[in-house]
């Protein structure tokens, strides 16, 4: 079952929540992680870095969708993707340098967990619809 099948049979609210599952996981995991003793600074830096890169991704998709040349659009998206990777690496380094090694590890684990959710959603979603290409 692909996301297009899910979109066709599910409510729009479910489809949107599925697309933003990584953000939902971070929001739901925040309270239990902090109550169980995860370093707050590392968790918040990791979560903030992930949410910032997701916002940048959404803005980039909207801006680059207007570019007619597919090669130029792919170049901009590649540049932006590497920028988001460096942003996430910077968040991990910031958490470790400004906090402690445990903060850095926590930030890395938060980012890895959110990335894993986003990756699974992309695998299940299949290729983008023809209109989006």
C-alpha positions, 0 to 999 in steps of 0.5 A: 500500500502506497501513500497515494492509496492511503490518500485516496481512502483516508481523510485529508487530516490523516494524510497530512498527519502521515506526511508530518509523522516525524514532527508528530513523533518529536512533539509526542516524545518531548514530555516523556523524554524529559520526564525520563531524564533526557538532557533538556538542552540536547533534546531541545536543540535536536528537536529545534534543528529538525523542525528548522530544517523541515521548515526550510524544506517546505519553503524550498519546495515552494520556491523551487517549484516555480523554476521551469528548468528541471536541471536548475531546479534539481541543482537548487534542491541539491544545494538546499539539501546539503545545507539542511544536512550541515544545519543538523550537524551544526545542531549536534555540535552546538549541543555538545559544545555548549552543553555536554557530550550527553546533550550532543548524543541526545540531539543526535538521537532526536535527529536520527529518530525524526529522520528515521520516521521521515525516511519510512514515510518517503519509502511508503509514499512511493514516487511523487505524483506525476503532476508534482514532477 
